[in-house]
C-alpha cells in the first residue's frame, strides 16, 4: 500500500515536520518510524487492518484510521485516511504518552481529512 503526506495550504507536510522533531529528540525512534512506514508498502489494506491500522470509533465522517507503530521507547500513532486507489494519506502524527488519545489530536486529523476530502475519494 502506497502512502502520501497531507500538505497544508503552504505546501508543508505536517507529519514530516512532526517526525523531524521526534528524530531530533530520539534518533532511534525516527529511524524506527521510517522502517515501519517502509514495511507498510508491502501490505494491502486488508492485511494492515486489525494489525497496524484501526478505524477510529464513534462519529467518524471522514473514515479516519489510526496507524500504530511501536518505537524503541515510544508509541507512535499516525492518523490517516485511505483513498479508493489504496493510497494511505498521513494526516497527523502523535506520540502516545497515555492510553487515551487527546480529542484535540483527533479533531485536527478530522479537519485535515475534511480538506483532503475535497481532493480525493475515500475508500
N, C-alpha and C positions, 0 to 999 in steps of 0.2 A: 504494500500500500504506500503510495507516494504521500508526501506531506508538503505543506506550504505554510508560510508565516503570514498572518494577518498584518497588514500595514495600515497605519493611520493616515489622516489627510496629508501629513507632512512626509509620508513615504517611509516612516520608521517602523520597523518590526519590533513591537514591544517585547515579545518573547525573547528575541535575540538580546535586547538590552537587559532584560531580567537575567538571562543566562550569563551575560558578561559579569554582572555583579556577583552572581553565585560563584563563578570561576575565580573572580578576584579574591573572594573570601576563602574559597576552598577549591584549589585547582583539581584535586582528585574528583570532587563532585561534578565539576564542569565536564571533565573528560568522561566520566561515567554516564552523564546525561546524554552526551553525543553518541556514545556506544549504544545505549538503549534506543535512541532515536534511529540510528542506522539499522538496528535489528527490526524496527517497525516495517521497514521496506520489504522485508522477506515474508510478511504475513498478509493475509486477506482480512477484510473487515470481520468475517465470521470467526477467524482464528484469534483475532485480538479481543473480540467481545467476550467479557467474562474473565479473561486473564489480566490484561493490562487496561482494558477500555470498558468503562461503565457509564451508562446514561444517568444523568442527574435525576434524582427523584423529585416529585412534586410538579408544580406548574413549570413547564419547560417548553415554551412555544417554539424555540429555535433548535430543539433537539441537541442541546449542549451535552457533551460527554466529558468524562474526566479520564485522562491518560495517566496511569500511575507508574512511577519508577522509584525503586529503592536505590538510593545513592549510598556511598560508603558511610556517611554519618548523618544523612538527612533523608527525608522522603519528599520527592517532587511530585506535584500534581499540575498537569497542564490541561487547561480547559480547551476543548476543541469541538469542531463540527465536521461532518463528513458530507461531501457533495455527491451528486449522482454518479460522477465519474470516479468515485472512490479515492478522492484526494482528502487527506486529513488536514484541516485548516487549524493551525495552532493559534489560539486567541490570547491566552493569559497563563503565565507560569507562577506558581506559588510553592513555597517550601512549607511543608506542614510542621507545625510546632505543637499542635494538639489534635485530638481526634476529629473534632468538628471543623468544617470548613466555614470560614467567615462569610456571612451573607454578602458583604461588600465585594468580595472576590467573585462570587457567583454573579452578582449584578453587573460587574464590569465585563465579565465574559459574555453575558447576555446582551449588553449594549454593543459590544464588538460584533457579536453574531447577527444582531439586527442590521448593522451597517453592511456586513458581508452578505446578508440575505438579499440585498438589492442587486448583487453582482453574480451570485451563484444559485444553484438549486440544490437544496439539501436532500440527502438520502432519506 
